[in-house]
């Protein structure tokens, strides 16, 4: 099956072609025009282009969108990995406004990716991830608690409950597979509706936790699935907040498609970078989570990615409203802000974040789904 190849577009100060690579030499004016089409929270300061030639921007390498091959442009700089503040590297997200898709570039080496998850405070590390829920709830005060209660009244998302899974799993289904299953929590939700469920997870710590829970989980990646997983076909395949972590999202879905039964369904959910929360918070948005997240989707680009992998999108769903107004979310975004300013978080930071969340609630309670919800999900079939 043919699919777009991920490649780099080399810029030169000559109209000649070089080594078979496509060359793109944008004017500064075109960079400015493209910059205005990037979500406002992601725009580069105009001073970044100051002093550039009016004919050619002095950049050496532009990545191309793996979905369509069109040229991507600098979209957002994330100054630090807030979960690993000792690593002072900044990360650049490149954005294709036409496709609504972004990627971290340069891409990290596969051997480097594992180090991004070597942290105790990560949700798949259940044996060590123990947030102080009571302290967080106390820190957001009365306004924070009221926001959560109000947001609950406006929550209309498609939450993946056991009943929801039962409604989409084809009748007579036997085998399920979750790729990027973490510690296995989700497998225990949809598993009762199937005869046998397997999981694949690249993080050895999460694999250990899942196995201790009695789950059939193997270590591997979406791009390189274990041989044991490929010995059968599956009626349900699940990617839940996984595709944004992959080095090659189209390949990840294409691999899974080959394992899907003719009547099977695939559920793929990712953070929604078209959401108002993403737009307002920019690099401080909790769901951005660079460098663990390497790909950044809108509803449109998630559909395009699925189609590029040979899947047919049957439905587009949204979820994740009330959690944007819960204490842990607001406290984490206050922490991210402080870490990016290289200081400790204070109560004043949390108070400011709660006020920001109140403004977000006012802007989104009645908004359209693509702006309101923090996550988007597609339900796909083979064709």
ZIQUI-V801196 format. One record per residue. N is the residue number from 1. RES is the residue in one letter. SS is DSSP state (@ for helix, = for strand, . for the rest). PHI is phi in whole degrees, 0 to 359 (999 if undefined). Layout:
BEGIN
n = [N	N]
res = [RES	RES]
ss = [SS	SS]
phi = [PHI	PHI]
END
This chain:
BEGIN
n = [1	2	3	4	5	6	7	8	9	10	11	12	13	14	15	16	17	18	19	20	21	22	23	24	25	26	27	28	29	30	31	32	33	34	35	36	37	38	39	40	41	42	43	44	45	46	47	48	49	50	51	52	53	54	55	56	57	58	59	60	61	62	63	64	65	66	67	68	69	70	71	72	73	74	75	76	77	78	79	80	81	82	83	84	85	86	87	88	89	90	91	92	93	94	95	96	97	98	99	100	101	102	103	104	105	106	107	108	109	110	111	112	113	114	115	116	117	118	119	120	121	122	123	124	125	126	127	128	129	130	131	132	133	134	135	136	137	138	139	140	141	142	143	144	145	146	147	148	149	150	151	152	153	154	155	156	157	158	159	160	161	162	163	164	165	166	167	168	169	170	171	172	173	174	175	176	177	178	179	180	181	182	183	184	185	186	187	188	189	190	191	192	193	194	195	196	197	198	199	200	201	202	203	204	205	206	207	208	209	210	211	212	213	214	215	216	217	218	219	220	221	222	223	224	225	226	227	228	229	230	231	232	233	234	235	236	237	238	239	240	241	242	243	244	245	246	247	248	249	250	251	252	253	254	255	256	257	258	259	260	261	262	263	264	265	266	267	268	269	270	271	272	273	274	275	276	277	278	279	280	281	282	283	284	285	286	287	288	289	290	291	292	293	294	295	296	297	298	299	300	301	302	303	304	305	306	307	308	309	310	311	312	313	314	315	316	317	318	319	320	321	322	323	324	325	326	327	328	329	330	331	332	333	334	335	336	337	338	339	340	341	342	343	344	345	346	347	348	349	350	351	352	353	354	355	356	357	358	359	360	361	362	363	364	365	366	367	368	369	370	371	372	373	374	375	376	377	378	379	380	381	382	383]
res = [X	X	X	X	X	X	X	X	X	X	X	X	X	X	X	X	X	X	X	X	X	X	X	X	X	X	X	X	X	X	X	X	X	X	X	X	X	X	X	X	X	X	X	X	X	X	X	X	X	X	X	X	X	X	X	X	X	X	X	X	X	X	X	X	X	X	X	X	X	X	X	X	X	X	X	X	X	X	X	X	X	X	X	X	X	X	X	X	X	X	X	X	X	X	X	X	X	X	X	X	X	X	X	X	X	X	X	X	X	X	X	X	X	X	X	X	X	X	X	X	X	X	X	X	X	X	X	X	X	X	X	X	X	X	X	X	X	X	X	X	X	X	X	X	X	X	X	X	X	X	X	X	X	X	X	X	X	X	X	X	X	X	X	X	X	X	X	X	X	X	X	X	X	X	X	X	X	X	X	X	X	X	X	X	X	X	X	X	X	X	X	X	X	X	X	X	X	X	X	X	X	X	X	X	X	X	X	X	X	X	X	X	X	X	X	X	X	X	X	X	X	X	X	X	X	X	X	X	X	X	X	X	X	X	X	X	X	X	X	X	X	X	X	X	X	X	X	X	X	X	X	X	X	X	X	X	X	X	X	X	X	X	X	X	X	X	X	X	X	X	X	X	X	X	X	X	X	X	X	X	X	X	X	X	X	X	X	X	X	X	X	X	X	X	X	X	X	X	X	X	X	X	X	X	X	X	X	X	X	X	X	X	X	X	X	X	X	X	X	X	X	X	X	X	X	X	X	X	X	X	X	X	X	X	X	X	X	X	X	X	X	X	X	X	X	X	X	X	X	X	X	X	X	X	X	X	X	X	X	X	X	X	X	X	X	X	X	X	X	X	X	X	X	X	X	X	X	X	X	X	X	X	X]
ss = [.	.	.	.	.	.	.	=	=	=	.	.	.	.	.	.	.	=	.	.	=	.	=	.	.	.	.	@	@	@	@	@	@	@	@	@	@	.	.	@	@	@	.	.	.	@	@	@	@	.	.	.	.	.	.	.	.	.	.	.	=	=	=	=	.	.	.	.	.	.	=	.	=	=	=	=	=	=	.	.	.	@	@	@	.	.	.	.	.	.	=	=	=	=	=	=	.	.	.	.	=	=	=	=	.	.	.	.	.	@	@	@	@	@	@	@	@	.	.	.	.	.	.	.	.	.	.	.	.	.	.	.	@	@	@	@	@	@	@	.	@	@	@	@	@	@	@	@	@	@	@	@	@	.	.	.	.	.	.	.	.	@	@	@	@	@	@	@	.	.	.	.	.	.	=	=	=	=	=	.	.	.	.	.	.	.	@	@	@	@	@	@	@	.	.	=	=	=	=	=	=	.	.	@	@	@	@	@	@	@	@	@	.	.	.	.	=	=	=	.	.	.	.	.	.	.	@	@	@	@	@	.	.	=	=	=	=	=	=	=	.	.	@	@	@	.	.	.	@	@	@	@	@	@	@	@	@	.	.	=	=	=	=	=	=	=	=	=	=	=	=	.	.	.	.	@	@	@	@	@	@	@	@	@	.	.	.	.	.	.	.	.	.	.	=	=	=	.	@	@	@	@	@	@	@	@	@	@	.	.	.	=	=	=	=	=	=	=	=	.	.	@	@	@	@	.	@	@	@	@	@	@	@	@	@	@	@	@	@	@	.	.	.	.	.	.	@	@	@	@	@	@	@	@	@	@	@	@	@	@	@	@	@	@	.	.	.	.	@	@	@	@	.	.	=	=	=	=	=	=	=	.	.]
phi = [999	283	209	301	268	285	208	248	255	268	264	226	266	218	285	290	276	228	53	79	274	292	246	227	239	283	283	299	300	291	296	296	299	294	299	290	272	280	312	303	292	254	290	281	301	298	297	297	260	298	84	287	300	286	258	223	282	279	244	262	221	243	282	251	296	290	276	231	86	283	287	260	231	303	246	204	257	259	289	196	277	294	280	227	296	292	274	270	292	265	235	253	262	260	229	248	293	294	268	66	220	228	215	291	213	297	287	289	288	306	292	275	301	303	294	294	257	277	222	285	276	230	296	279	264	300	287	236	276	225	294	274	298	295	295	295	297	292	290	275	69	295	299	298	293	294	301	300	294	293	299	301	290	252	282	230	285	271	290	279	282	302	295	295	300	300	287	256	286	302	300	80	293	240	247	233	221	248	261	80	277	60	271	95	304	292	301	284	274	267	304	299	268	227	282	216	231	241	225	234	210	282	275	299	293	292	300	297	297	298	293	296	272	84	265	272	234	242	278	172	240	293	280	228	288	300	301	297	286	275	273	210	250	236	277	222	234	239	240	240	55	238	300	291	270	279	283	222	294	292	298	302	288	296	300	292	303	295	260	274	294	302	257	284	234	236	250	232	238	218	299	262	280	268	289	293	299	296	298	283	269	57	292	266	293	300	279	288	48	288	261	292	270	243	229	226	249	252	305	291	286	295	297	297	295	298	293	296	272	89	262	250	279	262	201	239	235	229	205	92	251	300	294	292	240	269	305	296	293	294	294	297	292	294	296	300	302	295	298	290	263	58	210	282	289	238	298	298	297	294	299	295	292	297	296	300	295	297	293	297	299	299	276	238	307	246	283	295	304	294	264	275	263	277	221	231	227	246	254	234	233	297	198]
END
